[in-house]
Amino acid sequence: MARVDVVEEPFLLEAFLPYQLSVAANRISRLFARRYSREFGLSIAEWRVMAVVGRFGAITASVVCERTEMDKVKVSRAASGLLAAGLLAQAPDPADGRARLLRLSPRGQEVHRAIVARARLLAGELAAGMDAVELAALQGALARLAAHAGVLEAADGEGEAPAPPEP
């Protein structure tokens, strides 16, 4: 068999897709976090918990973990902070005596509405950097990329194959 010399290109971190995604996500998360923290005193994790509970109603912390892709410790800490701040309430889960259902308190509902309005404004500011076709292409590409990463993750034995992205 003939020997094939492989010339390796230099590794450019700034051109590495996972790095590019991480940088963009971190910048956007920091921007959101500054605004949420300044106005509402919430961390990113707390906002994500509120967003999921606000969308799905009374749910367990384990469902929050699934919906946010955050680990149990981070969700538990965020939920504890939100309970202490009076933004969440909890009750026993009638289907599982060991679990607790989380729901937004009346004050939590007010804060949730205000933050959703701010989040939509910020999303609009970010989207203003692209035209409608670019934005739709980006959203479709991200959904496909996340689904494919889930398939790869499941193949590595690290998780379950993901549900298809919501429209």
C-alpha positions as a printed Julia matrix, in Angstrom:
167×3 Matrix{Float64}:
   0.0    0.0    0.0
   1.34   3.42  -0.93
   2.11   5.84   1.85
   0.03   8.99   1.86
   1.46  12.05   3.51
  -1.16  14.08   5.26
  -0.49  17.78   5.59
  -2.44  19.13   8.5
  -3.76  22.63   8.37
  -3.19  24.68  11.5
  -6.09  24.44  13.93
  -7.87  27.78  14.03
  -9.98  27.9   17.16
 -11.86  30.96  15.88
 -13.02  28.94  12.84
 -14.04  25.86  14.9
 -17.86  25.59  14.82
 -18.34  24.51  18.46
 -16.18  27.43  19.58
 -18.07  29.91  17.38
 -21.39  28.69  18.79
 -20.06  28.93  22.34
 -18.77  32.47  21.86
 -22.06  33.64  20.34
 -24.11  31.92  23.06
 -21.92  33.33  25.83
 -22.12  36.87  24.5
 -25.88  36.71  24.14
 -26.29  35.07  27.56
 -24.17  37.78  29.19
 -26.27  40.46  27.49
 -29.51  38.86  28.69
 -28.04  38.26  32.16
 -27.0   41.9   32.59
 -30.48  43.08  31.69
 -32.29  40.48  33.86
 -29.95  41.0   36.77
 -30.09  44.77  36.63
 -33.86  45.01  36.4
 -35.12  41.84  38.1
 -32.19  40.46  40.11
 -32.33  37.11  38.28
 -29.55  34.87  37.06
 -29.72  33.14  33.68
 -30.57  29.85  35.38
 -33.38  31.48  37.37
 -34.82  33.08  34.26
 -34.73  29.77  32.39
 -36.54  28.02  35.23
 -39.16  30.79  35.27
 -39.54  30.63  31.5
 -40.2   26.89  31.51
 -42.5   26.95  34.52
 -44.31  29.94  32.99
 -44.82  28.07  29.74
 -45.79  24.65  31.08
 -47.49  25.49  34.38
 -47.02  23.26  37.41
 -44.07  20.98  36.64
 -41.37  19.12  38.53
 -37.75  20.17  38.72
 -36.8   17.09  36.7
 -39.01  18.27  33.84
 -37.37  21.7   34.11
 -34.0   19.94  33.75
 -35.19  18.16  30.6
 -36.69  21.29  29.05
 -33.73  23.57  29.78
 -30.88  21.06  29.36
 -29.54  22.3   32.72
 -28.2   19.9   35.35
 -30.13  19.07  38.52
 -27.88  21.1   40.81
 -28.25  24.27  38.75
 -32.05  23.85  38.53
 -32.3   23.1   42.25
 -30.3   26.21  43.18
 -32.27  28.4   40.79
 -35.61  27.04  42.04
 -34.54  27.55  45.68
 -33.64  31.16  44.95
 -36.92  31.75  43.16
 -38.89  30.15  46.0
 -37.07  32.34  48.54
 -37.79  35.43  46.43
 -41.48  34.56  46.28
 -41.46  34.11  42.49
 -42.19  30.38  42.6
 -44.47  28.3   44.76
 -44.32  24.54  45.24
 -46.72  21.8   46.22
 -46.57  18.01  46.47
 -46.94  16.16  43.18
 -50.07  13.99  43.5
 -48.6   11.56  40.95
 -45.32  11.13  42.87
 -45.26  11.74  46.61
 -41.51  12.36  46.56
 -41.63  15.08  43.89
 -42.69  18.71  44.2
 -44.53  20.7   41.56
 -43.21  24.16  40.82
 -45.45  26.95  39.59
 -45.18  30.7   39.27
 -46.55  32.64  42.21
 -48.77  35.64  41.44
 -45.7   37.88  41.79
 -43.74  35.43  39.64
 -46.4   35.71  36.94
 -46.0   39.5   36.9
 -42.22  39.27  36.7
 -42.47  36.56  34.02
 -44.69  38.77  31.84
 -42.31  41.69  32.2
 -39.23  39.61  31.41
 -40.86  37.95  28.4
 -41.59  41.41  27.01
 -37.94  42.42  27.55
 -36.68  39.13  26.1
 -38.72  39.68  22.96
 -37.28  43.16  22.59
 -33.73  41.86  22.95
 -34.4   39.02  20.52
 -35.62  41.65  18.06
 -32.47  43.71  18.61
 -30.33  40.65  17.89
 -32.39  39.68  14.85
 -32.0   43.2   13.46
 -28.46  42.23  12.51
 -29.89  39.87   9.85
 -32.6   39.96   7.26
 -35.65  37.67   7.53
 -34.2   35.02   5.21
 -30.91  34.88   7.16
 -32.77  34.66  10.47
 -35.0   31.83   9.26
 -31.98  29.99   7.85
 -30.09  30.41  11.13
 -33.01  29.17  13.2
 -33.48  26.15  10.94
 -29.77  25.37  10.93
 -29.56  25.62  14.73
 -32.55  23.28  15.14
 -30.99  20.73  12.78
 -27.59  21.08  14.43
 -29.04  20.57  17.92
 -31.02  17.53  16.78
 -27.96  16.02  15.1
 -25.83  16.69  18.18
 -28.48  14.84  20.21
 -28.23  11.86  17.87
 -24.44  11.87  18.21
 -24.75  12.2   21.99
 -27.15   9.24  22.14
 -24.8    7.2   19.96
 -22.03   7.92  22.46
 -24.29   6.57  25.2
 -24.56   9.94  26.93
 -28.22  10.6   26.44
 -31.38   9.8   24.62
 -32.17  10.69  21.07
 -33.85  14.1   21.17
 -37.41  14.83  20.28
 -37.74  16.69  16.99
 -37.58  20.47  17.44
 -40.86  22.28  17.94
 -41.98  24.39  14.99
